[in-house]
Each structure stands twice: as C-alpha cells, then as structure tokens.
Amino acid sequence: MKKYLFLLLVCFAALLELGCSKNGGSGSPVITNIRPLDITKKDMKIIGASPGAEIVLQGHDLDGAQQIYFNDTLAYFNPVYNTSTNLIVTIPGTAQTAATNPSVPSTIRLITNHGSTTYSFTLILAAPTISGISLDSTGTVIEINGTNLAGIKKITFPVPGNDTALSYTVNKTFTQIIAKIPPGNAFTDSLRVQCLFGTASFPYPPPMVIGSLSNENAAPGTTLLINGVNFIGVNQVVFPGGIQGINLQTVSVNQLSVVVPPGITAPDSLRIYGPLGEATAPQPFATYLAYTSPGYLSTFEQQWASDNTSFVGWTGGYADASTTSANYPGGTGAAGVIIQASPMAANSSAGSQGNGGLLQLNDVPWVADKSSSVSNYSLKFEVYVATTWSAGEIWISVGDWYGWSSYSARFAPWETAPNGKYKPSGWVTVSIPLTQMIQGNQFWQTAWNPNGSAARTFNDYPTTGVGFLVMNDQASAVPANSINIAIDNVRIVQGK
C-alpha cells in the first residue's frame, strides 16, 4: 500500500510540474539586460532609451508576460515574440521622463503569470532644439520655439553680470518658452537653454527680419506697412537713394508704418535700422521706375504698345494716370481695370458672363533662362479694390486669345478676409508663387480644378501671355458691380 501511495505522489508531483511549465516559468522573472531591437546591436547593453523606441528585455523566466510598465505607463508588446529569455516591447510614446516629471520611478515593471519584477531603466528625451526666437514689443520678453524644451535647468543670455532669465514659463508640449530677459546690453553670442538631457542654443540678440511690404511700389506720400519680426527700437527706414522715410511709427514688434518720401528715382532695397542692427526687404522697392525685361510683364503706362509698358486689352478697361488718380488713388501712373458691371450667374466662366472681365497682357519674356525651375519664383502685381470684394474671383491664366488653357492660378482674397470681405486701404502688393499655377484650367471652364499638375520649369509654359479673367465658380450668382479693381506693375520675381 505504501508503495502505491508513493507512486501516486510522484505522479501528482510530475503533473503539477507539467502544469506549472505550461502556465509559465518555474521561477520568478528576472531581467538581466536591455538591448536595442536592431539585431546588429544584439551585444549592446543600454541603460536608457527614448519614449517610442523598440527594445528587447533579456533575462530568464520572462515567458507568460501579461503587462509591462515604463515609469508606470502601460506598454504594448506582441506575446508571439515573448520567450523565456527575450521579450520585444515598444516604450510608450506617452511615458514620462525625469525631464517632464522629476518624480518618475525610472523603472521597468514586468508582470507575468508566475510573478513580477522591476528593473532600473531611465527614459530620456532627445536633445532640445531651438527653431526660432522673437521679442515682444518691449524687448524685455522673448518667445523661444523648439522641441523637447523640458527639464529646464537654466536659460542664459549673453549679457554682462546676471545672465540668467528672470523668469520663464513652458507650454504643455514643451515646444515654447516665454522668458523674461535679464537687464543689460547684449553682446553677440548665443541664448542657451540648459535641459536635463542637453543644451540648445540660438544666435542672440535675434536679428530683425523684413518679411514683406504692404506695397512694393507705393507712391510718394502714401503710407507703407513693413511686416517682419523683432522690430525693436527701429529708428530709421531708408528708401532707395538713401532717402529717409517720413513719420516712422512702430505698430507692433512685427510691423512698422512709414510714409513714402518724395525723390526716389530708381528701384533699390528698402532698409531699416535699430539697436538690433539692419534688415533689408526681400524685394526691391519702386520697381515701377525701371520695369526692366525680362521679368516685368506690364506697367500699363501705354494702352496699345506691344511691349511690357502696355497690354493687349479686350474686355478689361484702362485707366490713364489722371483717371487712376481719381478712381484708384495712390497708384503709380496708369493701370488696367477689371469691372464686373453686370450680374454673373452661378458657375459662369469669363467667356460666358459678358462682363468687362479680361485683361490680356503682351507676350514678353519672363526669365532669361527658361530651363530654370519655377519653384522659387512668384507672379506679383499691385491691386486696388474700389468696391468691397465678397464674391466672384479672378483666374490668372497663361495663354493667348481663347487659349488660356496651360496654367492658371486663382485669386479670391475675400475668402480668407475677415467676415468674407476684402477691402484693403489703398494699393497693396499681391504675390502668387508660380508653383500654385496648375495645368488644364481653360478660360471657358466654370469650375476650378485644384488637381492639375504644377509646372516644373519655365519651358513648360507654351507662351508668356498672361490674362486676368473675372469668373464665378460659386453655386450662387454674383451681383452687379461686385468686382471693381485696378491692377498695375505685373511682374515675375525670384522669391516671394
């Protein structure tokens, strides 16, 4: 009897051991090493990694994994790749690091069906970066934009004495810092943001940058807006010929106002000066005084000439210098005119609506080298909107008589204007990158097709003729006199 009882106990123990082996390892799990998933780095041992990285846990009795936590954040893993000695897992992208939360445990916690274990492991952020900085209107507060701006230890500026930021705040995504600048006259060096996992730097003090002018051909006596960044203490605006601007006003840290002086005789760069140095406008000012070819398509100074001082005409109108001054004041001489004097039905093209809606320019050269890519070129012109524009649009198409079928751009600024109404004060410069011109939109079509391919070089254009065509590709009618605009100084420029 004792013999049979002994055999029964042995069998029971064997079954128990078999059951345990099916449900998981025989001992508690132990993590001995962490390595990258990359098989070429299988012999590497790592003690930290960034959220989102794929790693391999190595040890023994790791099978039967149920849950894995990185700094108490649950991670995803595929149990198919779970063995007793290896476990592939992706660190959660949302797992916190010591930079984002100093109280994190810096551990991996593995729970299996036969026990659990923890392993010291540091989650790290990639090094911080700074993509740009800008000052407020007082010059005492700075906005720092970048990535991984977490775990900040110190923010320093190149100023004598106390060089540390007086205070700062960081947004929730760690992509922006608002800091108060310490007093003192900065010398040229770098602003530095020291973080737990690295230091980011950026040239300081920040340069002034002119992004655009409200009117690149503003006439003497008119008010010009200069747009850009870091306009701190600007004390001079110098126009071509070294002529000082009149009544300089700082609208904001990003905008200046100045009256154009008389006496400009040739186009050149506009410049501003202040404590942060000098900035130059990206495009020449007063190009209408030279209108050189190639590049200038029309100044509209003549009505019937065949060069870049004129246009072919057709249903569009013409305003000589005196008429322009009376109806579209502040211009630079004569101008082309588009007046939509009668109603436009829904979905009506320029060829069917019968309005004074087409200005056809002469075929004149755009660039010297037609094999050049169009990627860094723009079509520019000045526009005066006499009647508040809130319906209808202009298609700017390349082609000749009844052949506006190669490339087109669409101009409807009221669609993005406040309350859907576009009425700038005076003449303004319009810039349309040539990459926005798309292929296959013909003059008689009634619907804008944004899926056409963009031109790659100037050779892709079969002609250099340009037409400004009033259209209505909307589902509702456009009332009479909804469009009354003057156009001047049409040109192709390199840049924006």
C-alpha positions in Angstrom: 0.0 0.0 0.0 2.8 2.4 0.9 4.5 1.6 -2.4 1.3 2.5 -4.4 0.9 5.7 -2.3 4.5 6.7 -3.1 4.0 6.2 -6.8 0.8 8.3 -6.7 2.6 11.1 -5.0 5.3 11.0 -7.7 2.8 11.1 -10.5 1.0 14.0 -8.8 4.2 16.0 -8.5 5.0 15.3 -12.2 1.6 16.6 -13.2 2.0 19.6 -11.0 5.4 20.4 -12.6 3.9 19.9 -16.1 1.0 22.3 -15.3 3.4 24.9 -14.0 5.6 24.7 -17.1 2.5 25.3 -19.3 1.4 28.3 -17.3 4.9 30.0 -17.2 8.4 29.8 -16.0 9.2 27.7 -12.9 10.8 30.7 -11.1 10.2 34.5 -10.8 11.1 36.5 -13.9 14.4 38.3 -13.9 15.6 41.0 -16.3 19.3 41.0 -16.7 19.9 43.2 -19.7 18.2 45.6 -22.1 19.4 45.9 -25.7 18.2 47.6 -28.9 15.9 45.7 -31.3 18.4 46.1 -34.0 20.0 42.6 -34.4 23.3 44.2 -35.4 23.4 45.6 -31.8 22.5 42.4 -30.0 25.5 42.5 -27.8 24.9 46.1 -26.7 23.6 46.9 -23.2 21.6 50.1 -22.8 20.6 51.8 -19.6 18.2 54.3 -21.1 16.1 55.0 -24.2 13.6 57.5 -25.5 9.8 57.0 -25.5 8.7 55.3 -28.7 11.9 53.2 -29.0 11.7 49.4 -29.6 13.9 47.4 -27.2 14.4 43.8 -26.1 14.2 42.7 -22.5 16.6 39.8 -21.8 16.8 37.5 -18.8 15.2 34.3 -17.7 11.7 33.2 -16.9 10.3 36.1 -18.9 7.6 34.0 -20.7 4.0 34.3 -19.7 4.2 38.1 -19.8 1.0 39.9 -19.1 1.8 43.6 -18.5 4.8 45.8 -18.9 5.1 49.3 -17.5 7.6 52.0 -18.2 7.5 54.6 -15.4 4.0 53.3 -14.6 2.8 53.7 -18.2 1.5 50.5 -19.8 3.4 49.4 -22.9 2.4 47.4 -25.9 4.1 44.1 -26.7 3.3 41.2 -29.0 3.1 38.0 -27.0 4.2 36.0 -30.1 7.7 37.3 -29.6 7.8 36.5 -25.9 10.1 33.7 -24.8 11.6 32.8 -21.5 14.8 34.7 -22.3 13.6 37.6 -24.6 10.7 40.0 -24.8 10.3 42.6 -27.5 8.5 45.8 -26.4 7.8 49.3 -27.6 8.3 52.0 -25.0 5.1 54.1 -24.8 5.4 57.4 -26.5 3.4 58.9 -23.7 5.7 57.6 -20.9 7.0 60.4 -18.8 10.7 61.1 -18.3 12.5 62.7 -15.4 12.6 65.9 -17.6 8.8 66.0 -17.8 8.2 64.6 -14.3 11.1 64.5 -11.8 9.2 62.1 -9.5 9.1 59.2 -12.1 10.5 55.9 -10.7 12.8 55.3 -13.7 11.9 51.6 -13.8 10.5 48.8 -16.0 7.9 46.7 -14.2 7.1 43.3 -15.7 4.2 41.2 -14.6 3.9 37.6 -15.7 1.5 34.8 -14.8 4.1 33.4 -12.5 5.5 36.5 -10.8 6.7 40.1 -11.3 10.0 42.0 -11.3 11.3 45.6 -11.6 14.4 46.8 -13.4 16.1 50.2 -13.2 15.9 51.9 -16.5 16.0 55.6 -17.5 13.7 57.1 -20.1 15.4 60.0 -21.8 14.3 62.8 -24.2 16.1 63.6 -27.4 18.3 66.7 -27.0 16.4 70.0 -27.0 16.4 72.2 -30.1 15.6 75.9 -30.8 14.0 76.7 -34.1 13.4 80.4 -33.7 13.1 83.3 -31.2 11.2 86.5 -31.2 10.9 89.5 -28.9 7.8 91.3 -27.7 7.2 95.0 -28.3 9.1 96.0 -25.1 12.2 94.0 -25.9 12.2 92.5 -22.4 10.3 89.3 -23.0 11.3 86.6 -25.6 9.5 83.7 -27.1 11.6 80.6 -27.7 10.3 77.9 -30.0 11.7 74.4 -30.5 11.4 70.8 -29.3 12.0 68.9 -26.1 12.3 72.1 -24.0 11.7 70.1 -20.9 13.6 69.6 -17.6 15.0 73.1 -17.9 17.8 73.8 -15.5 18.8 77.3 -16.7 18.2 79.8 -19.5 21.1 82.2 -20.1 21.6 85.3 -22.3 24.8 86.9 -23.5 24.6 89.9 -21.2 27.2 91.0 -18.6 26.5 90.3 -14.9 23.5 88.2 -14.2 22.9 86.4 -17.4 20.0 84.1 -16.3 16.4 84.6 -17.3 14.5 86.4 -14.6 11.5 84.1 -15.0 10.0 81.7 -17.6 7.1 79.5 -18.4 6.9 76.4 -20.7 3.9 75.2 -22.6 2.5 71.7 -22.1 4.0 70.2 -25.2 7.5 71.6 -24.3 7.8 73.4 -27.6 7.6 77.0 -26.5 9.2 79.1 -23.7 8.2 82.6 -22.7 11.1 84.1 -20.8 11.9 87.5 -19.2 15.3 88.8 -20.4 17.8 89.9 -17.7 18.8 93.6 -18.0 22.0 94.7 -19.8 23.2 95.4 -23.2 23.6 92.1 -25.1 26.8 91.2 -26.9 26.7 88.9 -30.0 26.7 85.3 -28.9 24.0 82.7 -28.2 21.0 82.3 -26.0 21.2 78.9 -24.3 18.5 76.6 -22.8 20.1 74.0 -20.5 17.8 71.0 -20.0 18.2 67.7 -18.2 19.1 65.9 -21.4 21.1 68.5 -23.3 21.6 72.2 -24.1 20.1 74.1 -27.0 21.4 77.4 -28.3 20.4 80.1 -30.8 22.2 83.2 -32.0 21.4 86.2 -29.9 20.4 89.0 -30.0 17.9 88.0 -32.6 18.1 89.8 -35.9 15.4 92.0 -37.3 13.8 90.4 -40.4 11.6 92.1 -43.0 9.1 89.6 -44.4 7.1 91.8 -46.7 6.0 95.3 -47.6 2.3 96.1 -48.0 3.0 97.8 -51.3 6.4 97.3 -53.0 5.5 100.1 -55.4 3.9 102.6 -53.0 3.8 106.1 -54.4 5.4 109.1 -52.5 3.1 110.4 -49.8 1.3 107.1 -49.2 1.6 105.0 -46.0 3.6 101.8 -46.2 3.4 98.9 -43.8 6.6 96.9 -43.2 6.0 93.4 -41.8 8.5 91.2 -40.1 9.9 90.2 -36.7 11.9 91.8 -33.9 11.3 95.4 -34.7 12.8 96.7 -31.5 13.8 100.4 -31.3 13.8 100.9 -35.1 14.9 104.5 -35.7 15.3 104.7 -39.4 13.6 103.5 -42.6 15.8 104.2 -45.6 14.4 104.2 -49.1 16.2 103.8 -52.4 18.8 106.6 -52.9 19.4 106.9 -49.1 16.2 108.9 -48.6 14.8 108.8 -45.1 11.2 107.7 -44.6 8.6 110.1 -43.1 6.6 109.7 -39.9 8.0 106.3 -38.8 5.7 104.5 -36.3 6.1 101.2 -34.5 2.7 99.5 -34.9 3.9 96.3 -33.1 7.1 94.2 -32.7 6.1 92.7 -36.1 5.0 95.8 -38.0 6.2 99.3 -38.8 4.3 102.2 -40.5 6.1 104.9 -42.6 5.2 107.4 -45.2 7.0 107.1 -48.5 9.2 110.2 -49.2 9.5 112.0 -52.5 12.6 112.0 -54.6 13.1 108.3 -55.3 14.4 108.0 -58.8 15.4 104.3 -59.2 14.5 101.0 -57.6 16.6 99.6 -54.8 16.3 97.8 -51.5 14.5 99.3 -48.6 16.3 99.0 -45.2 15.6 99.6 -41.6 18.0 100.3 -38.7 17.9 100.0 -34.9 19.7 98.6 -31.9 19.4 95.0 -33.3 21.2 96.0 -36.5 20.0 96.3 -40.0 17.3 94.5 -42.1 16.7 94.6 -45.8 13.4 94.0 -47.6 13.5 90.8 -49.7 12.3 92.5 -52.9 13.4 95.9 -54.4 11.2 98.9 -53.8 9.8 101.1 -56.6 10.5 98.7 -59.4 7.9 100.6 -61.5 10.6 103.2 -62.1 12.7 100.8 -64.2 10.4 97.9 -65.3 13.3 96.0 -66.9 12.7 93.0 -69.1 12.8 90.0 -68.6 10.6 89.9 -65.6 8.3 92.9 -65.9 5.1 92.0 -67.8 3.2 95.3 -67.8 3.2 98.7 -66.2 0.1 99.7 -68.1 1.6 103.1 -68.9 0.6 102.8 -72.5 -2.6 101.3 -73.9 -1.7 99.9 -77.3 2.0 99.3 -77.3 3.3 95.7 -77.8 5.9 95.7 -75.0 5.9 95.5 -71.2 4.6 99.0 -70.9 1.2 98.0 -72.2 -1.4 95.3 -72.7 -3.5 93.8 -75.5 -6.8 94.9 -73.9 -10.0 93.1 -74.8 -13.0 93.4 -72.3 -10.9 94.8 -69.5 -10.6 98.5 -69.1 -7.8 101.0 -69.0 -7.4 104.0 -66.6 -4.8 106.6 -67.6 -2.8 108.3 -64.9 -5.4 111.0 -64.2 -8.3 108.5 -64.1 -6.3 106.2 -61.9 -5.5 109.1 -59.5 -9.2 110.0 -59.3 -10.7 106.5 -59.0 -7.9 104.4 -57.6 -5.8 107.0 -55.7 -2.2 106.4 -54.7 -1.1 104.5 -57.7 2.0 104.8 -59.9 0.5 106.1 -63.1 -1.9 104.3 -65.4 -3.5 100.9 -64.6 -5.5 98.1 -66.0 -9.1 97.8 -64.7 -11.5 95.0 -64.2 -15.1 96.0 -63.6 -17.8 93.4 -63.3 -20.6 95.7 -64.2 -23.5 93.2 -64.7 -24.6 90.2 -62.7 -22.8 86.9 -63.0 -24.8 83.7 -62.9 -23.8 80.8 -60.8 -20.9 78.8 -62.2 -20.2 81.2 -65.1 -16.9 81.5 -66.9 -15.2 84.5 -68.3 -16.2 83.5 -71.8 -19.9 83.4 -71.0 -20.7 86.1 -68.5 -20.2 89.1 -70.8 -18.6 91.5 -68.2 -15.6 93.7 -68.6 -13.6 90.9 -67.2 -10.4 90.2 -69.1 -7.0 91.9 -69.2 -4.7 90.2 -71.7 -1.0 91.1 -71.4 1.5 91.0 -74.2 3.8 88.1 -74.8 7.0 89.4 -73.1 9.9 87.4 -71.6 9.6 86.1 -68.0 13.2 85.0 -67.3 16.5 84.8 -69.2 16.9 81.1 -68.7 13.7 79.2 -69.5 15.2 75.9 -68.2 15.1 77.3 -64.7 12.8 75.7 -62.2 9.7 77.8 -61.2 9.9 76.7 -57.6 11.5 79.9 -56.3 9.6 82.4 -58.5 6.4 84.3 -58.0 3.9 86.4 -60.0 3.5 89.8 -58.4 1.3 92.8 -59.0 -0.3 95.7 -57.2 -4.1 95.8 -56.8 -6.6 98.5 -55.7 -10.0 97.3 -54.6 -12.5 100.1 -55.1 -15.6 98.2 -54.1 -15.7 95.7 -51.2 -15.0 92.3 -52.7 -17.0 89.5 -51.3 -18.0 87.3 -54.3 -16.5 86.1 -57.6 -12.8 85.7 -58.3 -10.0 86.3 -60.8 -8.3 83.5 -62.6 -4.8 84.4 -63.7 -4.1 82.3 -66.7 -1.2 81.8 -69.1 -2.1 81.8 -72.8 -3.3 83.8 -75.8 -6.6 84.6 -77.4 -9.1 82.0 -76.4 -6.2 79.8 -75.4 -5.9 80.2 -71.7 -5.5 76.6 -71.1 -2.0 75.9 -70.0 -1.5 77.1 -66.4 -3.8 79.1 -64.1 -3.9 80.5 -60.5 -7.0 81.6 -58.6 -7.2 84.9 -56.8 -10.1 85.4 -54.4 -8.7 87.1 -51.3 -12.2 87.8 -49.8 -12.5 84.1 -49.0 -9.9 84.4 -46.2 -10.6 88.0 -45.3 -12.4 88.9 -42.0 -16.2 88.4 -42.5 -15.6 87.4 -46.1 -15.0 91.0 -47.2 -11.8 92.2 -48.8 -11.2 95.9 -48.9 -7.6 96.9 -48.2 -6.7 100.5 -47.6 -5.1 101.7 -50.9 -2.8 99.8 -53.2 -1.4 96.5 -52.0 1.1 94.0 -53.4 -0.1 90.5 -54.3 2.3 87.6 -54.5 1.3 84.3 -56.1 4.0 81.5 -56.2 4.3 80.0 -59.6 4.0 76.6 -58.0 0.4 77.5 -57.3 -0.3 77.6 -61.0 -1.9 74.4 -62.1 -2.4 72.8 -65.5 -5.6 72.3 -67.5 -7.9 75.1 -66.5 -9.3 76.7 -69.6 -10.8 80.2 -69.9 -14.3 78.9 -70.7 -14.5 76.4 -67.8 -16.8 77.1 -64.9 -15.2 75.1 -62.1 -11.8 75.4 -60.5 -9.9 72.1 -60.6 -7.1 72.1 -58.0 -5.8 68.7 -59.1 -3.8 69.9 -62.1 0.0 69.4 -62.1 2.3 72.3 -61.4 4.9 73.5 -63.9 8.4 72.4 -63.2 10.4 74.8 -65.4 9.6 77.9 -67.5 9.8 75.7 -70.6 6.6 74.1 -69.5 4.6 77.2 -70.4 3.7 77.3 -74.1 3.6 81.1 -74.1 4.3 84.1 -71.8 1.0 85.8 -72.3 -1.0 86.3 -69.1 -4.7 87.0 -68.7 -6.6 88.3 -65.7 -10.1 86.9 -66.0 -13.1 87.6 -63.8 -15.1 84.4 -63.0 -17.8 83.0 -60.8 -17.2 79.3 -59.9 -19.6 79.6 -56.9 -23.0 78.0 -56.7 -24.7 81.3 -56.3 -25.0 84.4 -58.5 -22.7 87.4 -58.1 -24.5 90.8 -58.0 -23.5 93.5 -60.4 -20.6 95.8 -59.5 -19.3 93.3 -57.0 -15.8 93.5 -58.5 -14.1 96.8 -59.3 -10.3 96.6 -59.1 -7.3 98.2 -60.7 -4.2 96.2 -61.5 -0.7 97.5 -62.0 3.0 96.5 -62.2 2.7 92.9 -63.2 6.0 91.1 -62.8 7.8 87.8 -62.3 10.3 87.9 -59.4 12.7 85.4 -57.8 11.5 84.7 -54.3 8.2 85.7 -52.6 
